[in-house]
Amino acid sequence: MISRILTTTCALALTAGAAAADYSLTILHTNDFHARFEPISRFDGPCSAEDNDAGECFGGTARLITAVNEARARSNNTILVDGGDQFQGTLFYTYYKGAMAAEFMNQLGYDGMTVGNHEFDDGPEVLRGFMDAVDFPVLMSNADVSGEPLLADVLMKSTVIERGGEQIGMIGLTPQDTDELASPGDNIIFTEPAGAVQAEVDKLTEMGVNKIIVLSHSGYAVDQAVAANTTGVDVIVGGHSNTLLGDSDRASGPYPTMVGDTAIVQAYAYGKFLGELNVTFDDDGVLTEANGAPILIDGAVAEDAAAKGRIAELAGPLEEIRNKVVAETATEIVGVREECRAVECAMGSLIADAMLDRVKDQGIQVAIQNGGGIRASIDAGDVTMGEVYTVLPFQNTLSTFEVSGEVLVAALENGVSQIEEGAGRFPQVAGMTFTVDPAAEPGARVSEVMVGGAPIDLSATYGVVSNNYVRNGGDGYAMFKDAANAYDFGPDLADVTAEFIAANSPFTPYKDGRITVK
C-alpha cells in the first residue's frame, strides 16, 4: 500500500546544508489518464455507483481535483504537468473527443503537457482543437511538424514558465514510433529522443534557464536512456509504459529513479495516482534533493461535488448504451497489459476468437489482435456495453485480407519483437498456435507455428482477420499494408466481441495454450 503521506526519501545529498538561495518546487504529475473521468475499479474499468459510495473505487476527475488541491496546500510552490495520453479509453472520448479533457485540465490548472501517441488517434485535427482549447502549453520536441499546416508554428518543442520567481524550462517528448502507434498523418517526421531533448536543453541553457523538466511520453526504459545520454536534464516526468514507481510490491523501480543527476518519475495510469515530487535546486540550478511518492487516489479521497455533478451531466448522452447488459461472465476476464502484451491472455483469446467466429464463413483461417488494443479487464457478473467499450475503446473495425505464410510469420516476429518492453504489438491469436523465445534475437523468436493444427506453409496463402489499425500498419505491422483482397470496413470490434460473449453467455474465460513462451 502506497501511503499518501510522502515518506519515500531519495536525497541526492550533494550539499551539506541548504543555502539561502536554494529553490524548492513541488512537481505534481499525471500520465496516461485515458479519459477516465469517472472512478475506476481495481481492474481499471468502470466502477458502479454503489461500489464508489462504498469507497471501493479509485481515481476519477472529482477525486483528482481534491488530491491536487490538498497537494498544493502542502507546498508554497507547485506546478502540475502531464506525461501524455489524455485521449482515448472510454466513451467520453468517443463522444467528446478532446473537449472534455480540455475543460477539466483547465479547471485543474495544468502548467504543461506533452503529446502522447493517442493524442494523434484522430489525426492532427483533433489535437489542434484540443490545443486551441487549453490554457497551457502542449509540447513535442522530437518531431518535425513544419509540413503539417495544422501544427506548424503552433506545436512547440519546449517552453519556459515562471514559478516562484524562477524560470523553468519544459520540453515535450513523444514516442519515436508514433507513426506506427497512431494516426498522425503523412506530414510529421518523428525523430530520435535523446538528440531532440539535448537540442532543446542547449537552447534553453543559452537563454539562461538552468532548471529543466522533460515531459516524456516515451516509456520508463526510454526515459532512463534519455537521462543517460543527455546533459542538463533535471527531471523527467514520464508516461506511456504505465509504470508505477515507489516502494510498493508492484513498483518497477524507486520514486524517483535516479540516472546520474536526473530524477525520473511516473505515476502508473488512469488517474489512479497523483505523482508528487519535491525537488530542491541550488543557486546554480543544480538539483540537490529529490524525494516524493505517488499518491493513491482511493475512496478515502473526497470527490469534488461540482466536478462530480458536471461529469454526471456530460455522461447523460452515454448512459443508455453504457448500461445495456449484453451478457454474463462466470469469472473475471483478465485483460491486464502485463499479460496481454507478453503471453496469451483470456481477453486476447476471447477477442481473437470473436473476430474469427464473425468471418469464419469467408474463408478466413486466423485472427490477430494487438495486445495494446486491449485496455481493461471485465469483472465477474453482468457485462455491460460500457465495459466492453472500455476494453476496446478505439472504434476499430474488422479487417480481412490475404497474406502468405511467410508474411504471417513475419507478422508474428514483429509482434514479439519488443516483448521485453511490454509493447502493444504483441499478438493475441486465434486459429493458430506458436512458440516464442523472448531470449532470442528479435526476428528469430517465433517457432512451431501451426495453422488449423498443421505446420504453417510459408508459400501458401492464408485468410486473416485483424482490426483496421493493425491491417494498415499500426504497431509495426507494415507487412500487412499491401495485403491482397483487403477489406477494412467490417463491424466495430467492440460490437463483435459483445455479440460473441452474448452468444456464449454465461461466458467462462479461458486460455488454451495457443501461445507458448519458452
C-alpha positions as CSV (number, residue, x, y, z in Angstrom):
1,M,0.0,0.0,0.0
2,I,1.4,3.3,-1.0
3,S,1.0,6.0,1.6
4,R,-0.5,9.3,0.7
5,I,2.0,10.8,3.1
6,L,5.3,11.4,1.4
7,T,7.6,9.1,3.3
8,T,10.0,8.0,0.5
9,T,13.2,9.9,0.6
10,C,15.7,9.9,-2.3
11,A,18.1,12.7,-1.3
12,L,20.9,13.4,-3.6
13,A,22.9,14.9,-0.7
14,L,25.3,16.8,-2.8
15,T,25.5,19.6,-0.3
16,A,25.9,19.6,3.4
17,G,23.2,22.2,4.1
18,A,20.7,24.3,2.3
19,A,21.9,27.7,1.2
20,A,19.8,30.7,1.5
21,A,19.4,30.9,-2.3
22,D,18.1,27.3,-2.6
23,Y,14.9,27.0,-4.7
24,S,12.3,24.3,-3.9
25,L,9.5,23.2,-6.1
26,T,6.8,20.5,-5.9
27,I,6.1,18.8,-9.2
28,L,2.6,17.3,-9.3
29,H,2.1,15.0,-12.3
30,T,-0.2,12.6,-14.1
31,N,0.1,10.4,-17.2
32,D,-1.9,8.1,-19.3
33,F,-5.3,9.3,-18.0
34,H,-7.2,7.9,-21.0
35,A,-10.5,9.7,-20.4
36,R,-11.1,8.0,-17.0
37,F,-13.1,11.0,-15.8
38,E,-15.3,8.7,-13.7
39,P,-13.9,6.5,-10.9
40,I,-12.5,3.1,-11.9
41,S,-12.5,-0.3,-10.4
42,R,-9.4,-2.2,-9.3
43,F,-9.5,-3.7,-12.8
44,D,-9.1,-0.1,-14.3
45,G,-12.5,-0.5,-15.8
46,P,-15.9,1.1,-14.9
47,C,-16.9,1.2,-11.2
48,S,-20.5,1.2,-10.1
49,A,-22.1,4.0,-8.1
50,E,-22.7,1.5,-5.3
51,D,-19.1,0.5,-5.1
52,N,-18.0,4.1,-5.4
53,D,-20.2,5.1,-2.5
54,A,-18.8,2.1,-0.5
55,G,-15.3,3.5,-1.1
56,E,-14.1,0.7,-3.3
57,C,-13.3,2.8,-6.4
58,F,-10.2,4.7,-7.4
59,G,-9.4,7.9,-9.3
60,G,-11.9,10.0,-11.3
61,T,-11.5,13.7,-12.0
62,A,-13.6,14.7,-9.0
63,R,-11.1,13.0,-6.7
64,L,-8.1,14.2,-8.6
65,I,-9.2,17.8,-8.1
66,T,-9.3,17.2,-4.3
67,A,-5.9,15.5,-4.3
68,V,-4.3,18.3,-6.4
69,N,-5.8,20.9,-4.1
70,E,-4.5,19.1,-1.0
71,A,-1.1,18.7,-2.5
72,R,-0.9,22.3,-3.4
73,A,-1.7,23.2,0.2
74,R,1.3,21.2,1.3
75,S,3.7,23.4,-0.7
76,N,4.1,27.1,-1.4
77,N,5.5,26.5,-4.9
78,T,4.0,23.9,-7.2
79,I,3.4,23.0,-10.9
80,L,1.1,20.5,-12.4
81,V,2.1,18.7,-15.5
82,D,1.0,15.7,-17.6
83,G,3.0,13.0,-19.4
84,G,0.6,12.5,-22.3
85,D,-2.3,10.2,-23.4
86,Q,-5.2,12.2,-22.0
87,F,-7.1,11.0,-25.1
88,Q,-8.9,7.7,-25.8
89,G,-10.1,5.0,-23.4
90,T,-13.8,5.5,-22.7
91,L,-17.0,6.6,-24.3
92,F,-16.3,10.1,-23.0
93,Y,-13.5,10.4,-25.6
94,T,-15.5,8.7,-28.3
95,Y,-18.3,11.2,-27.8
96,Y,-16.5,14.4,-26.8
97,K,-13.0,13.9,-28.4
98,G,-10.6,16.3,-26.7
99,A,-13.1,18.9,-25.5
100,M,-13.9,17.2,-22.1
101,A,-10.2,16.7,-21.3
102,A,-9.5,20.4,-22.1
103,E,-12.3,21.5,-19.8
104,F,-11.1,19.6,-16.8
105,M,-7.4,20.1,-17.4
106,N,-8.1,23.9,-17.5
107,Q,-10.1,23.6,-14.3
108,L,-7.2,21.6,-12.6
109,G,-4.8,24.3,-13.7
110,Y,-2.2,22.3,-15.6
111,D,1.1,24.1,-16.4
112,G,2.2,21.9,-19.3
113,M,1.7,18.6,-21.2
114,T,3.5,16.5,-23.7
115,V,1.8,14.9,-26.7
116,G,1.1,11.2,-26.2
117,N,0.7,8.9,-29.2
118,H,-3.1,8.7,-28.5
119,E,-3.4,12.4,-28.9
120,F,-2.9,11.5,-32.6
121,D,-5.6,8.8,-32.8
122,D,-8.0,11.1,-34.7
123,G,-5.3,12.9,-36.6
124,P,-3.8,16.4,-36.2
125,E,-7.3,18.0,-36.4
126,V,-8.5,16.8,-33.0
127,L,-5.1,17.5,-31.4
128,R,-5.2,21.1,-32.8
129,G,-8.7,21.6,-31.5
130,F,-7.6,20.4,-28.0
131,M,-4.5,22.7,-28.1
132,D,-6.7,25.7,-29.0
133,A,-9.0,24.9,-26.1
134,V,-6.4,24.6,-23.3
135,D,-4.8,27.3,-21.2
136,F,-1.3,25.7,-21.1
137,P,1.4,24.7,-23.5
138,V,1.3,21.3,-25.3
139,L,4.8,20.2,-26.3
140,M,6.7,17.8,-28.6
141,S,10.4,18.1,-29.3
142,N,11.2,15.0,-31.3
143,A,9.3,15.7,-34.5
144,D,9.3,17.9,-37.5
145,V,5.8,19.3,-37.8
146,S,6.7,22.0,-40.4
147,G,4.9,20.1,-43.1
148,E,1.7,19.8,-41.2
149,P,-0.3,23.0,-41.5
150,L,-2.5,22.4,-38.5
151,L,0.5,22.1,-36.2
152,A,3.3,24.1,-37.8
153,D,4.2,27.1,-35.7
154,V,1.7,26.0,-33.0
155,L,3.1,22.8,-31.5
156,M,6.3,23.9,-29.8
157,K,9.2,21.8,-28.8
158,S,9.8,23.5,-25.5
159,T,8.7,26.4,-23.4
160,V,9.6,28.4,-20.3
161,I,7.3,29.2,-17.4
162,E,7.9,31.2,-14.3
163,R,7.2,29.9,-10.9
164,G,8.3,31.3,-7.5
165,G,10.4,33.9,-9.2
166,E,12.4,31.4,-11.2
167,Q,12.3,30.2,-14.8
168,I,11.6,26.6,-15.5
169,G,12.2,25.1,-18.9
170,M,9.8,22.3,-20.1
171,I,10.5,20.0,-23.1
172,G,8.0,17.6,-24.6
173,L,8.8,14.1,-25.8
174,T,6.6,11.7,-27.8
175,P,7.2,8.0,-28.9
176,Q,9.5,7.9,-31.9
177,D,7.2,5.2,-33.4
178,T,4.0,7.3,-33.1
179,D,3.6,7.0,-36.8
180,E,3.1,3.2,-36.2
181,L,1.1,3.6,-32.9
182,A,-1.5,6.2,-34.0
183,S,-2.7,8.3,-37.0
184,P,-0.5,11.4,-37.2
185,G,-0.8,11.5,-41.0
186,D,2.0,11.7,-43.5
187,N,3.2,15.2,-42.8
188,I,5.0,14.7,-39.5
189,I,8.5,13.2,-39.1
190,F,9.3,11.7,-35.7
191,T,12.9,11.7,-34.6
192,E,15.3,10.1,-32.1
193,P,14.5,11.3,-28.5
194,A,17.9,12.0,-26.8
195,G,19.2,14.2,-29.6
196,A,15.9,16.2,-29.7
197,V,16.0,16.7,-26.0
198,Q,19.6,17.8,-25.9
199,A,19.0,20.3,-28.7
200,E,16.2,21.9,-26.6
201,V,18.3,21.8,-23.4
202,D,21.1,23.6,-25.2
203,K,18.7,26.3,-26.4
204,L,17.1,26.8,-23.0
205,T,20.6,26.9,-21.4
206,E,21.7,29.6,-23.8
207,M,18.6,31.6,-22.6
208,G,19.8,31.4,-19.1
209,V,17.3,28.7,-18.0
210,N,19.0,26.2,-15.5
211,K,16.1,24.2,-14.3
212,I,14.8,21.8,-17.0
213,I,12.0,19.3,-16.9
214,V,11.2,16.9,-19.7
215,L,7.6,15.8,-20.1
216,S,8.1,12.4,-21.7
217,H,5.5,10.0,-23.2
218,S,8.2,7.5,-24.2
219,G,8.2,4.9,-21.5
220,Y,10.4,4.1,-18.5
221,A,13.2,2.5,-20.4
222,V,13.5,5.3,-22.9
223,D,13.4,7.9,-20.2
224,Q,16.4,6.2,-18.5
225,A,18.2,6.1,-21.8
226,V,17.5,9.8,-22.4
227,A,18.8,10.6,-19.0
228,A,22.0,8.7,-19.6
229,N,22.6,10.2,-23.0
230,T,21.9,13.9,-22.3
231,T,23.2,16.6,-20.0
232,G,21.3,19.3,-18.3
233,V,18.0,17.5,-17.7
234,D,17.0,17.7,-14.1
235,V,13.7,15.9,-14.0
236,I,11.8,13.6,-16.5
237,V,8.1,13.2,-15.9
238,G,7.2,10.0,-17.7
239,G,4.3,8.2,-19.3
240,H,3.4,5.6,-22.0
241,S,4.6,2.5,-20.1
242,N,2.0,2.9,-17.3
243,T,4.9,2.4,-14.8
244,L,4.3,2.6,-11.1
245,L,7.4,3.8,-9.1
246,G,7.8,3.8,-5.4
247,D,8.0,1.3,-2.5
248,S,5.0,-0.9,-3.5
249,D,5.4,-4.5,-4.3
250,R,4.0,-3.6,-7.8
251,A,6.6,-0.8,-8.4
252,S,9.1,-1.2,-11.2
253,G,11.7,1.0,-9.5
254,P,12.2,3.7,-6.9
255,Y,10.5,7.1,-6.9
256,P,12.3,9.0,-8.2
257,T,14.6,6.7,-10.2
258,M,18.0,8.5,-10.4
259,V,20.1,8.2,-13.6
260,G,23.1,10.4,-13.0
261,D,21.8,13.7,-11.8
262,T,18.4,13.2,-13.4
263,A,15.3,12.3,-11.4
264,I,12.7,10.1,-13.3
265,V,9.1,9.8,-12.2
266,Q,5.9,8.2,-13.5
267,A,2.6,7.6,-11.8
268,Y,1.0,4.5,-13.3
269,A,-2.1,5.5,-15.3
270,Y,-5.9,6.2,-15.4
271,G,-5.8,8.8,-12.7
272,K,-5.2,6.2,-10.0
273,F,-2.2,8.0,-8.6
274,L,-1.0,11.6,-8.5
275,G,2.7,11.9,-8.5
276,E,4.2,14.4,-6.0
277,L,7.9,15.1,-6.4
278,N,9.7,17.6,-4.2
279,V,12.9,19.0,-5.7
280,T,15.5,21.5,-4.5
281,F,18.0,23.4,-6.6
282,D,21.0,25.4,-5.6
283,D,21.7,28.9,-6.8
284,D,23.4,27.4,-9.9
285,G,20.4,25.4,-10.8
286,V,21.9,22.1,-9.7
287,L,19.4,19.6,-8.4
288,T,20.5,18.8,-4.8
289,E,17.5,16.9,-3.5
290,A,14.6,14.9,-4.9
291,N,12.0,13.0,-2.9
292,G,8.4,12.1,-3.0
293,A,5.9,9.4,-3.8
294,P,2.9,8.6,-5.9
295,I,-0.3,9.4,-4.0
296,L,-3.0,6.7,-4.3
297,I,-6.3,8.3,-5.2
298,D,-8.6,5.8,-3.5
299,G,-12.0,6.0,-1.8
300,A,-10.6,8.0,1.1
301,V,-10.1,11.0,-1.2
302,A,-13.3,13.1,-1.3
303,E,-14.9,13.8,-4.6
304,D,-15.3,17.5,-5.6
305,A,-19.1,17.9,-5.7
306,A,-19.2,20.4,-8.6
307,A,-16.9,18.3,-10.8
308,K,-18.9,15.1,-10.0
309,G,-22.1,16.9,-11.0
310,R,-20.6,18.1,-14.2
311,I,-19.3,14.7,-15.1
312,A,-22.7,13.2,-14.5
313,E,-24.2,15.8,-16.8
314,L,-21.7,15.0,-19.5
315,A,-22.4,11.3,-19.1
316,G,-26.1,11.8,-19.8
317,P,-25.9,11.1,-23.5
318,L,-23.8,7.9,-22.9
319,E,-25.9,6.3,-20.2
320,E,-28.3,4.2,-22.3
321,I,-25.6,2.5,-24.3
322,R,-23.2,2.1,-21.4
323,N,-25.7,0.5,-19.1
324,K,-27.0,-2.1,-21.5
325,V,-26.3,-5.6,-20.2
326,V,-25.2,-7.8,-23.0
327,A,-24.0,-10.9,-21.2
328,E,-22.8,-12.5,-18.0
329,T,-19.3,-13.8,-17.2
330,A,-18.7,-16.5,-14.6
331,T,-15.3,-15.1,-13.6
332,E,-13.2,-12.1,-14.3
333,I,-12.0,-11.8,-17.9
334,V,-8.4,-10.8,-17.5
335,G,-7.2,-8.1,-19.9
336,V,-4.3,-6.5,-18.0
337,R,-1.4,-5.3,-20.0
338,E,1.2,-7.4,-18.1
339,E,-0.4,-10.5,-19.6
340,C,-1.9,-9.3,-22.9
341,R,1.5,-7.8,-24.1
342,A,3.6,-10.8,-23.1
343,V,1.6,-14.1,-23.0
344,E,-1.7,-15.5,-24.0
345,C,-4.4,-13.6,-22.0
346,A,-8.0,-14.6,-21.6
347,M,-9.3,-11.3,-23.0
348,G,-7.0,-11.7,-26.0
349,S,-8.2,-15.2,-26.7
350,L,-11.8,-14.0,-26.4
351,I,-11.4,-11.1,-28.8
352,A,-9.4,-13.1,-31.4
353,D,-12.0,-15.9,-31.3
354,A,-14.8,-13.4,-31.6
355,M,-13.2,-11.9,-34.7
356,L,-12.6,-15.3,-36.3
357,D,-16.1,-16.5,-35.5
358,R,-17.6,-13.5,-37.2
359,V,-15.8,-14.1,-40.5
360,K,-15.3,-17.9,-40.5
361,D,-17.7,-18.4,-43.4
362,Q,-15.5,-16.1,-45.6
363,G,-12.6,-18.5,-45.8
364,I,-10.6,-16.7,-43.0
365,Q,-8.3,-19.1,-41.1
366,V,-6.5,-17.0,-38.4
367,A,-7.1,-13.9,-36.3
368,I,-4.5,-11.5,-34.9
369,Q,-5.3,-8.8,-32.2
370,N,-2.6,-6.5,-30.9
371,G,-2.3,-6.7,-27.2
372,G,-2.0,-2.9,-26.9
373,G,-5.6,-2.6,-28.2
374,I,-6.9,-4.4,-25.1
375,R,-7.3,-1.7,-22.4
376,A,-9.0,-3.3,-19.4
377,S,-10.4,-6.4,-17.7
378,I,-14.1,-7.2,-17.1
379,D,-15.1,-8.4,-13.6
380,A,-17.4,-11.3,-12.9
381,G,-21.2,-10.8,-13.2
382,D,-23.2,-8.8,-15.7
383,V,-21.2,-7.5,-18.7
384,T,-22.3,-4.1,-20.0
385,M,-21.5,-2.4,-23.3
386,G,-19.8,0.3,-21.3
387,E,-17.3,-2.3,-20.0
388,V,-16.8,-3.7,-23.5
389,Y,-16.1,-0.3,-24.9
390,T,-13.6,0.3,-22.0
391,V,-11.8,-2.8,-23.1
392,L,-11.9,-1.9,-26.8
393,P,-12.3,1.9,-27.0
394,F,-10.6,2.7,-30.3
395,Q,-13.6,2.2,-32.6
396,N,-11.5,-0.3,-34.7
397,T,-13.3,-2.2,-37.4
398,L,-12.7,-5.8,-38.6
399,S,-10.3,-6.1,-41.5
400,T,-10.0,-9.2,-43.6
401,F,-7.1,-9.8,-46.1
402,E,-4.8,-12.5,-47.5
403,V,-1.1,-12.9,-47.0
404,S,1.4,-15.7,-47.5
405,G,2.6,-17.9,-44.7
406,E,5.9,-16.2,-44.9
407,V,4.3,-12.8,-44.2
408,L,2.3,-14.3,-41.4
409,V,5.4,-15.5,-39.6
410,A,7.0,-12.1,-40.2
411,A,3.9,-10.5,-38.6
412,L,4.3,-12.8,-35.5
413,E,8.0,-11.9,-35.3
414,N,7.1,-8.2,-35.3
415,G,4.5,-8.9,-32.6
416,V,7.0,-10.4,-30.3
417,S,10.0,-8.2,-31.2
418,Q,9.5,-5.8,-28.3
419,I,8.1,-8.3,-25.7
420,E,10.7,-7.2,-23.1
421,E,9.4,-3.6,-23.4
422,G,5.8,-4.6,-22.9
423,A,5.0,-3.2,-26.4
424,G,1.4,-3.2,-27.6
425,R,2.2,-5.1,-30.8
426,F,2.3,-8.4,-29.0
427,P,-0.1,-10.7,-31.0
428,Q,-3.1,-12.4,-29.4
429,V,-4.3,-15.0,-31.9
430,A,-7.0,-17.5,-32.9
431,G,-6.9,-20.3,-35.4
432,M,-3.2,-20.7,-34.9
433,T,-0.6,-21.5,-32.3
434,F,3.1,-20.6,-32.0
435,T,6.0,-20.7,-29.6
436,V,8.1,-17.6,-28.7
437,D,11.5,-17.4,-27.1
438,P,12.0,-13.9,-25.6
439,A,15.7,-14.6,-25.1
440,A,16.3,-15.0,-28.8
441,E,17.2,-12.1,-31.1
442,P,14.2,-10.1,-32.4
443,G,13.3,-11.5,-35.8
444,A,14.2,-15.0,-34.7
445,R,11.9,-15.6,-31.7
446,V,9.0,-17.4,-33.2
447,S,8.9,-21.2,-33.9
448,E,6.4,-24.1,-34.2
449,V,3.7,-22.0,-36.0
450,M,0.6,-24.1,-36.6
451,V,-2.5,-23.1,-38.5
452,G,-5.6,-25.3,-38.0
453,G,-3.4,-27.9,-36.4
454,A,-1.0,-28.2,-39.3
455,P,2.5,-26.6,-39.7
456,I,2.4,-23.3,-41.5
457,D,3.2,-23.4,-45.2
458,L,5.4,-20.4,-46.0
459,S,4.3,-20.4,-49.6
460,A,0.6,-20.9,-49.0
461,T,-2.0,-18.1,-48.9
462,Y,-3.9,-17.6,-45.7
463,G,-7.0,-15.6,-44.9
464,V,-6.5,-13.3,-41.9
465,V,-8.8,-11.1,-39.8
466,S,-7.5,-8.3,-37.6
467,N,-8.5,-4.8,-36.8
468,N,-8.1,-1.9,-39.3
469,Y,-5.4,-0.3,-37.2
470,V,-3.1,-3.4,-37.5
471,R,-4.0,-4.1,-41.1
472,N,-2.9,-0.6,-42.1
473,G,0.5,-1.0,-40.5
474,G,-0.2,0.1,-36.9
475,D,2.1,-1.3,-34.1
476,G,4.8,-2.2,-36.7
477,Y,2.6,-4.5,-38.8
478,A,3.8,-2.8,-42.1
479,M,3.8,-6.2,-43.8
480,F,0.0,-6.1,-43.9
481,K,-0.3,-2.7,-45.6
482,D,-0.2,-4.2,-49.1
483,A,-2.1,-7.4,-48.4
484,A,-4.3,-8.8,-51.1
485,N,-8.1,-8.6,-51.0
486,A,-8.1,-6.3,-48.0
487,Y,-11.4,-5.0,-46.7
488,D,-11.1,-2.7,-43.7
489,F,-14.7,-1.7,-43.2
490,G,-16.2,-4.5,-41.2
491,P,-18.2,-4.1,-38.0
492,D,-16.9,-2.4,-34.9
493,L,-14.6,-4.8,-32.9
494,A,-16.3,-3.9,-29.6
495,D,-19.7,-4.8,-31.1
496,V,-18.3,-8.1,-32.5
497,T,-16.8,-9.0,-29.1
498,A,-20.0,-8.2,-27.2
499,E,-22.1,-10.3,-29.6
500,F,-19.7,-13.2,-29.1
501,I,-19.9,-13.0,-25.3
502,A,-23.6,-12.8,-25.5
503,A,-23.9,-15.8,-27.8
504,N,-21.8,-17.8,-25.2
505,S,-23.4,-16.4,-22.1
506,P,-22.8,-17.2,-19.3
507,F,-19.3,-16.8,-20.6
508,T,-16.4,-18.7,-19.0
509,P,-13.0,-17.2,-19.7
510,Y,-10.3,-19.5,-21.0
511,K,-6.7,-19.9,-22.1
512,D,-5.9,-22.9,-24.1
513,G,-2.2,-22.8,-24.8
514,R,-2.3,-21.2,-28.2
515,I,0.9,-19.2,-27.3
516,T,3.8,-21.0,-25.7
517,V,6.5,-18.9,-24.1
518,K,9.8,-20.6,-23.5
